[in-house]
Amino acid sequence: MKNDPSFKLVAAVILTGVFLALFDSARAAEATAKPKRTRTRTGTYQNSNGNSGTFNSTVTRGAGETTRNGTATNQNGQTATHSADRTYDKTTGTGTVSSSTTAFDGDTMSRQGTFTKNADGTVSSQGTLTGYHGKTATYADTTTKTATGSTTTGTITGANGKTSTVNSTVTKVAPGDVSRDTTVTGANGKTLEKEVATKINPDGTGTRVVEVTKPDGTTETRTETFAVTDSGAPSKP
C-alpha cells in the first residue's frame, strides 16, 4: 500500500470509525424541527489484540441538527475523543456535516462536507477528509433507502489523484438490532472490510461487535458492552 496513500488514509479513517459517519446522511435528511432528544451510551470494550477500556458517548437530535460527542479511555489511561455536528434545512433539502477525532496518541483527523436530498429520495454527499499527519482526500457518495435500511456507494480521491471505492449496507434486522457492512477497495485492488453489529435490548443494555478484515486477510475484533439512557423525546437506536 505504499504507492496508494489515498487508500491508507481511507483505511485509517474506517479503522477508527470516523468514516462511517458519512453514511448517516440519509437519516439526517429526514430530520425535522422536533423536540430535542439525547441518547447516552456508557460502557466497556475489549479488543482481540488484548486492549481494553471504557467509553462514553452522547447523541442529541432535534430541530434539524444532530450532535455527537464521545470519549474513550484505554487500559493505559490514554484518552481519545470524537465530536461531530450535522445540520439539515428541510426547506432547501441541504445540510452540512463536520467532525473531528483525536486518537489515543494525540493525532487528529477531521471531515467537512455537505449533503443534498434529491428529488428521487437519494442523498448525495461530498466533502474533504483530513487524516493523520495532515494528509487530505475528497469524498463523494450517494445513499439510497431500502426496505430494510440503506445502501451507500461512493469514492474517495487522494491528493495524488488515486481513487478508492466505498460500498456500505445498513440493515435493520429487528427493533434495536442493526448491522452495517462497509468495504473499501483501493486503487491497487486491495480491500478493507468493516462489519458492525449493534443490538440494544428493551432494558437499555446492549452490545456492539466490530470486525475489521485488513487487506492481508487478518482480522481484528472489538466487543463493546454498554447501557443506554434517553432523555427528551423518544429516540431510535
C-alpha positions in Angstrom: 0.0 0.0 0.0 3.0 2.3 -0.1 2.1 3.6 -3.5 -1.5 4.2 -2.6 -1.7 6.9 0.1 -5.3 7.7 -0.5 -6.2 4.1 0.4 -4.0 4.3 3.5 -6.0 7.4 4.5 -9.3 5.7 4.0 -8.0 2.7 5.9 -7.1 4.8 8.9 -10.4 6.6 8.9 -12.5 3.5 8.6 -10.5 1.7 11.3 -11.2 4.4 13.8 -14.9 4.5 12.9 -15.0 8.1 11.7 -15.7 7.3 8.1 -18.9 5.5 9.0 -20.4 8.8 9.9 -20.6 9.6 6.2 -23.4 7.0 5.9 -25.7 8.7 8.3 -26.6 11.5 5.8 -29.8 9.8 4.7 -31.1 9.7 8.3 -30.1 13.4 8.7 -32.1 14.3 5.6 -35.3 13.2 7.4 -34.7 15.4 10.4 -37.4 18.0 11.2 -37.9 20.6 13.9 -38.9 18.1 16.5 -38.1 18.5 20.2 -34.5 17.6 21.0 -33.7 14.2 22.5 -30.4 12.9 23.8 -29.1 9.3 23.9 -26.2 8.4 26.1 -24.1 5.2 26.0 -21.7 4.2 28.7 -19.7 1.0 28.7 -16.6 -1.0 28.3 -14.8 -2.5 25.3 -12.3 -5.4 24.7 -10.2 -5.9 21.5 -9.0 -9.1 20.1 -5.4 -7.8 20.4 -5.8 -7.6 24.2 -6.5 -3.9 24.5 -9.5 -2.7 26.6 -11.0 0.3 28.1 -14.2 2.4 28.8 -16.2 4.8 26.7 -19.0 7.4 27.0 -20.9 8.9 24.1 -23.9 11.2 23.7 -26.1 11.9 20.6 -28.5 14.8 20.6 -31.1 15.1 17.8 -33.7 17.7 17.1 -34.5 21.0 15.4 -32.7 19.9 12.2 -29.4 19.2 14.0 -27.5 16.2 15.3 -24.5 16.5 17.6 -22.3 13.7 18.8 -19.6 13.7 21.5 -17.6 10.7 22.7 -14.6 9.8 24.9 -12.8 6.6 25.2 -10.1 5.7 27.8 -7.8 2.7 27.1 -6.0 0.4 29.5 -3.0 2.7 29.8 -5.2 5.7 30.8 -4.9 7.5 27.4 -8.0 9.1 26.0 -9.4 9.5 22.6 -12.2 11.9 21.6 -14.7 12.3 18.8 -17.2 15.1 18.1 -19.5 15.7 15.1 -22.2 18.1 14.1 -24.8 17.7 11.3 -27.4 20.3 10.3 -30.3 19.9 7.8 -32.6 22.5 6.3 -35.8 20.8 5.2 -36.9 23.7 3.1 -33.8 23.6 0.8 -33.1 19.9 1.3 -29.5 20.6 2.1 -27.2 20.1 5.1 -23.7 20.3 6.4 -21.5 17.8 8.3 -18.3 18.2 10.3 -16.4 16.0 12.7 -13.1 15.8 14.5 -11.3 12.9 16.1 -8.2 12.8 18.3 -6.6 9.3 18.7 -5.0 7.9 21.8 -1.6 9.0 20.6 -2.8 12.6 20.0 -3.1 12.5 16.2 -6.2 14.1 14.8 -8.4 13.7 11.7 -11.4 15.7 10.6 -14.1 15.9 8.0 -16.0 18.8 6.4 -18.8 18.3 3.9 -22.3 19.0 2.6 -25.2 16.8 1.5 -28.4 17.2 -0.5 -31.6 15.3 -0.6 -32.6 14.7 -4.2 -36.0 14.5 -5.8 -35.8 10.7 -6.1 -35.2 10.4 -2.3 -31.5 9.6 -2.5 -28.9 11.7 -0.6 -25.8 13.0 -2.3 -22.8 13.9 -0.1 -19.4 15.4 -0.8 -16.6 16.9 1.2 -13.0 16.7 2.4 -11.2 14.3 4.8 -8.1 15.3 6.6 -6.3 12.3 8.0 -3.5 11.8 10.4 -0.3 13.7 9.6 -2.4 16.2 7.6 -3.0 14.0 4.5 -6.2 15.0 2.7 -8.7 13.4 0.4 -12.1 14.3 -1.1 -15.1 12.1 -1.0 -18.4 11.8 -2.9 -21.2 9.3 -2.2 -24.9 8.6 -2.7 -27.2 6.9 -0.2 -30.3 5.1 -1.2 -33.0 3.9 1.2 -34.0 0.3 1.1 -36.9 -1.7 2.6 -34.6 -2.8 5.5 -32.2 0.2 5.8 -29.9 1.8 3.2 -27.1 1.4 0.8 -24.2 3.8 0.1 -21.8 3.9 -2.8 -19.0 6.4 -3.2 -15.4 7.3 -3.9 -12.5 8.8 -2.0 -9.8 10.5 -4.0 -6.4 11.3 -2.6 -4.2 14.3 -3.3 -2.3 12.2 -5.8 -5.5 11.6 -7.8 -5.8 7.9 -6.9 -9.3 6.8 -6.1 -10.8 4.2 -3.6 -14.3 3.0 -3.9 -16.6 2.5 -0.9 -19.7 0.4 -0.6 -21.8 0.2 2.6 -25.1 -1.5 3.6 -27.1 -0.8 6.7 -29.7 -3.5 7.6 -32.3 -3.2 10.4 -32.6 -6.8 11.4 -35.1 -6.1 14.2 -36.1 -3.3 16.6 -32.8 -2.3 18.3 -30.8 -4.7 16.1 -28.8 -3.1 13.3 -25.9 -4.3 11.2 -23.6 -2.3 8.9 -21.1 -3.8 6.4 -18.6 -1.4 4.7 -16.0 -2.3 2.1 -13.3 -0.1 0.8 -11.4 -1.0 -2.3 -8.2 0.8 -3.1 -6.8 1.8 -6.5 -4.4 -1.1 -6.1 -7.3 -3.5 -5.8 -6.8 -4.3 -2.1 -9.8 -4.3 0.2 -10.6 -3.4 3.7 -13.9 -4.5 5.3 -15.6 -3.4 8.5 -18.7 -5.2 9.9 -20.6 -3.7 12.8 -23.5 -5.4 14.6 -25.3 -3.4 17.3 -28.1 -4.8 19.5 -30.0 -2.8 22.1 -32.2 -4.7 24.4 -35.6 -3.5 25.8 -34.0 -2.8 29.2 -31.5 -0.4 27.7 -28.4 -2.7 27.8 -26.7 -3.5 24.6 -23.7 -5.0 22.7 -21.7 -3.8 19.7 -19.3 -6.1 17.8 -16.9 -4.6 15.3 -14.9 -6.8 13.0 -12.3 -5.4 10.6 -10.7 -7.5 7.9 -7.5 -6.0 6.6 -6.0 -6.2 3.1 -3.7 -9.0 4.2 -6.7 -11.1 5.3 -6.1 -10.8 9.1 -9.0 -9.6 11.3 -9.4 -7.6 14.4 -12.5 -7.6 16.6 -13.8 -5.2 19.2 -16.7 -6.1 21.5 -18.5 -3.4 23.4 -21.0 -3.8 26.3 -23.0 -0.7 27.2 -26.1 0.8 28.8 -28.3 3.3 27.1 -30.3 6.1 28.7 -32.6 8.5 26.8 -33.8 12.0 27.7 -36.3 14.2 25.9 -38.5 12.8 23.1 -38.2 9.1 22.3 -35.0 8.2 20.3 -34.4 5.3 17.9 -31.2 3.2 18.2 
